[in-house]
Amino acid sequence: MEGVDAGYLYMETPTQHMHTLKVALIEPAPGLDLAAFSTGLLDRLDDLPPLRRRVLPVPFALNHPVWVADRPIDPKRHFFHHHVPAPGGLAELEEVIGRIASTPLARDVPLWEIHLCDGLAEGRLATVAKLHHAVADGNAANALLANVTDVAAAGRHQATAGLGLEPTPGRADLVRSALADAIVQIGSVPGLVWRTVRALVAVARHKRRSIVPTPRPVLDAPRVSFNGPLSSRRVFATCSLPLDEIQAVRRLHGVSVNDVVLAVVAGALRSWMDARGERPTSSLLAGVPVGTDQRGGPPRLGGNRVSNLFTTLATDVDDPIARLQLISRTTGEAKQVQNTLGLDMLADWVQFTPPAPFSAGMRLYSRSRAASLHAAPFNVIVSNVPGPREPAQIDRARLSDLYSVGPILEGIGLNVTAWSYVDRMNFSALSCPDLVGDLGSLMSRFRPALDELHARPA
């Protein structure tokens, strides 16, 4: 297992769950129930290798765990049924999803669950997939989705026919492999240190030439109500905006889709915090996961190829167009710094994370509620993942909408994820009810926040 993937396992605590959610709304289809859905997915497991593998720890935590596909899938451990209460609207479904998100995934089986929700208005169904971040990031989840749904063959990862069970590695084999990996890793340290020093010097030179300031995590992040310690409970809410309007704003102001997404989130947060009387005088900061896959590469069904950049949300700027332009300049500069540093630099260093001390430190941090004692490195996670451009189906049942959201962290209790689907940009938010009790109120402000951005620049 790569260090980045294993890191999501080490970060997990009883209050900090590291799974992601993928929600699909499905149009009525005859014969589609939990049994039929689970049978259909199990029939496609050869197309979904990451869903066959469980985590096997290395003895004495000498190295990162390994993935093994050594046991048959037990449907009772992975498929669950829920009935959405009347009237079966989106609000009732969101409440069910919040409860689903509030429990961690079991570690003794592959790290995923599928929850089928019925009782929705007009006979629709919803599936809620819980997928551990160690298994897949947003881009890998898109590739998995293509192999679950009935999409064009060009979008599917090629299946490996007849995958069987693997033998479980013995303790001695795991120890030998860990020691061999340690020798390789130690040998790579001098080169990595040299690359890091050169990259840091290059970043320092770039910053001396640049006139665009970038936010400093911890030092520049104001303290707000959703930056605090977590409980195990979660709340979930969504909203949907027309993708063509977001593209129109992008063209009008000469920015990127990601800049528009950030500006919409910023405008909604600013309005919401104003209504609560808690908007700080300095701007909120966002942590933005950025995929590091090479463009045009083959679909990747598992793992994480992601870095992070930090940007202002310019919530201290009154004019929404000026706010968008400042966000665009800041993200552009952050990407320049990131490219200068190297997209894989963080992943290369994370490979050396010691499993036992890191896991123990995270559990102590959560248990002591230490997030209440210091400033957060940033205020909110904002992610934007391009989703399917064509309507998808599961066994001839049409998917009317798709939503996705990532985990929240101790001290960073709000995650907003944008996932495009066909002609819509679907926003999902996840938080802890101990920190945010009115998540729906925040999501209701996304539409006005987009409307503000249609004005022409002065």
C-alpha positions, -999 to 999 in steps of 0.1 A, spaced: 0 0 0 13 35 -9 20 59 20 -7 83 8 -34 56 8 -22 43 42 -22 78 57 -60 78 54 -62 47 75 -38 62 101 -59 94 103 -91 75 112 -104 78 148 -138 71 164 -147 107 156 -127 113 124 -141 89 98 -121 88 65 -147 74 41 -162 93 12 -199 92 1 -211 87 -35 -249 92 -38 -269 82 -68 -306 90 -73 -322 63 -95 -354 65 -116 -380 39 -109 -372 5 -125 -391 -27 -123 -374 -54 -103 -346 -32 -89 -343 -39 -52 -315 -46 -27 -311 -82 -38 -310 -74 -75 -287 -45 -70 -262 -64 -49 -263 -94 -73 -255 -70 -102 -226 -54 -84 -211 -87 -72 -213 -100 -108 -190 -70 -118 -164 -75 -91 -138 -86 -118 -142 -51 -131 -137 -36 -97 -104 -50 -82 -102 -24 -54 -135 -35 -40 -123 -71 -36 -93 -62 -13 -92 -59 24 -65 -43 46 -39 -67 61 -17 -50 87 20 -58 88 33 -74 120 47 -49 145 36 -21 122 70 -24 104 55 -10 72 23 2 57 -5 -24 55 -10 -45 23 -41 -51 2 -52 -87 -1 -81 -103 -20 -81 -135 0 -117 -139 10 -150 -140 -8 -173 -110 -5 -200 -114 22 -230 -94 9 -244 -91 45 -213 -71 54 -216 -47 25 -252 -42 14 -278 -25 36 -314 -13 32 -330 19 45 -365 33 42 -367 71 38 -396 85 59 -425 104 43 -429 125 23 -397 110 8 -381 142 -3 -345 153 -6 -345 166 30 -356 132 44 -330 115 22 -302 139 34 -311 130 70 -307 93 63 -274 99 45 -262 118 76 -268 88 97 -251 65 72 -221 88 73 -219 87 111 -204 52 114 -170 41 103 -163 12 79 -152 -21 93 -116 -29 88 -118 -67 86 -136 -66 52 -130 -46 20 -135 -9 28 -169 -2 12 -206 -4 18 -237 2 -4 -269 15 12 -301 12 -9 -327 37 2 -364 34 -9 -395 53 1 -385 83 -21 -412 103 -38 -423 91 -73 -409 57 -66 -373 67 -70 -344 49 -52 -311 62 -39 -278 44 -34 -253 57 -9 -218 42 -14 -194 45 15 -159 42 1 -128 46 23 -104 73 10 -76 48 13 -93 29 -16 -98 57 -41 -98 94 -45 -122 113 -67 -107 105 -101 -104 68 -92 -140 68 -79 -151 81 -113 -133 52 -130 -150 27 -106 -183 43 -114 -178 38 -151 -173 1 -144 -204 -2 -123 -227 17 -146 -238 9 -182 -216 34 -200 -199 34 -234 -171 9 -236 -145 36 -243 -151 50 -208 -146 16 -190 -115 2 -176 -107 -31 -192 -118 -60 -170 -95 -88 -159 -114 -120 -165 -115 -147 -139 -99 -130 -109 -96 -156 -81 -88 -154 -45 -52 -148 -34 -34 -167 -7 -31 -148 26 5 -137 31 21 -152 62 36 -132 90 72 -141 80 65 -131 44 51 -97 55 81 -90 78 106 -99 50 88 -77 25 87 -48 51 124 -51 57 132 -52 20 110 -21 15 128 -3 43 161 -9 26 148 6 -6 132 35 12 164 43 31 183 43 -1 160 68 -16 163 94 12 194 112 0 179 118 -35 146 129 -20 163 153 4 183 168 -25 152 172 -46 133 188 -17 161 213 -10 163 223 -47 125 226 -49 123 248 -18 150 271 -31 131 273 -64 99 281 -45 117 308 -25 130 324 -57 95 323 -73 79 340 -42 105 368 -43 95 375 -79 57 371 -74 34 400 -66 5 377 -57 3 369 -19 -7 333 -10 -23 325 24 -3 309 51 -20 279 67 -26 283 105 -12 319 106 -39 334 83 -70 312 91 -95 329 113 -113 310 140 -149 302 131 -176 279 146 -171 250 123 -134 248 132 -135 226 163 -134 191 176 -158 165 161 -182 140 174 -190 108 155 -223 123 141 -226 138 106 -250 159 87 -253 160 50 -270 185 25 -270 191 -12 -279 216 -39 -276 216 -77 -268 244 -101 -268 245 -139 -234 237 -153 -239 260 -183 -243 289 -160 -210 281 -143 -194 278 -177 -209 312 -187 -194 329 -156 -161 312 -164 -161 326 -199 -174 361 -188 -146 366 -163 -118 346 -179 -113 322 -150 -115 285 -144 -145 263 -135 -127 256 -102 -124 294 -95 -162 298 -101 -169 268 -77 -147 284 -50 -164 318 -55 -199 303 -52 -188 285 -20 -173 318 -8 -204 338 -15 -226 313 2 -204 311 33 -201 349 35 -240 353 34 -245 324 58 -220 337 83 -234 372 80 -268 359 89 -254 341 119 -234 372 130 -201 354 129 -183 364 97 -147 372 107 -130 404 95 -103 384 77 -110 360 49 -117 323 53 -91 299 38 -99 268 18 -79 236 14 -84 224 -22 -75 188 -31 -59 188 -66 -55 156 -87 -20 149 -99 -28 123 -126 -12 129 -160 -37 141 -185 -47 116 -211 -35 87 -190 -55 54 -186 -83 52 -160 -71 45 -125 -94 23 -105 -78 28 -71 -54 47 -49 -48 84 -44 -29 108 -67 -37 141 -50 -20 171 -36 -34 202 -18 -33 239 -24 -45 266 -1 -64 297 -12 -82 326 2 -120 326 -3 -120 364 -1 -150 365 22 -137 399 34 -143 413 -1 -177 429 -6 -179 429 -44 -185 393 -57 -167 399 -90 -136 413 -72 -139 383 -49 -139 359 -78 -109 377 -94 -89 376 -62 -96 338 -58 -85 332 -94 -52 351 -89 -46 333 -56 -53 298 -70 -32 306 -101 -3 315 -78 -8 285 -56 -7 262 -86 26 279 -98 41 272 -63 28 237 -64 43 230 -98 76 244 -87 76 223 -56 66 192 -75 32 175 -75 45 143 -60 67 158 -33 42 154 -5 34 118 -15 71 110 -16 76 121 20 43 106 33 57 72 22 79 75 53 50 80 78 55 56 108 22 37 111 20 31 149 31 65 161 10 84 136 -21 64 144 -16 67 181 -10 105 178 -43 109 158 -63 90 184 -48 110 212 -55 143 193 -92 133 188 -97 120 223 -82 151 239 -104 174 217 -72 193 211 -87 210 180 -104 234 204 -70 246 217 -54 260 185 -62 277 152 -71 255 123 -46 252 94 -75 263 71 -113 267 75 -130 245 49 -123 218 24 -135 226 -11 -132 199 -38 -143 199 -74 -143 166 -94 -155 164 -130 -181 136 -132 -198 118 -161 -208 139 -190 -234 114 -203 -264 100 -184 -255 67 -167 -276 36 -160 -273 7 -136 -290 -24 -151 -311 -2 -173 -322 20 -144 -314 56 -152 -293 77 -127 -310 110 -125 -284 126 -102 -250 120 -86 -235 136 -55 -202 131 -38 -185 144 -6 -153 137 12 -145 135 49 -143 162 75 -113 165 99 -107 174 135 -106 212 135 -119 215 99 -156 205 103 -169 214 68 -164 198 35 -180 210 3 -176 189 -28 -187 198 -63 -193 169 -87 -206 176 -122 -231 152 -137 -243 157 -173 -256 193 -173 -255 201 -136 -229 209 -109 -240 191 -78 -227 204 -45 -227 183 -13 -217 194 21 -207 173 51 -204 185 87 -208 176 123 -241 187 140 -221 198 170 -205 224 148 -231 232 121 -268 227 129 -282 244 99 -263 230 69 -294 233 47 -294 270 53 -259 272 39 -268 252 8 -298 274 1 -274 303 -4 -255 287 -33 -280 298 -60 -279 335 -50 -241 333 -48 -239 321 -84 -264 348 -95 -241 375 -81 -213 363 -105 -233 370 -137 -226 407 -135 -200 421 -159 -168 433 -144 -165 471 -140 
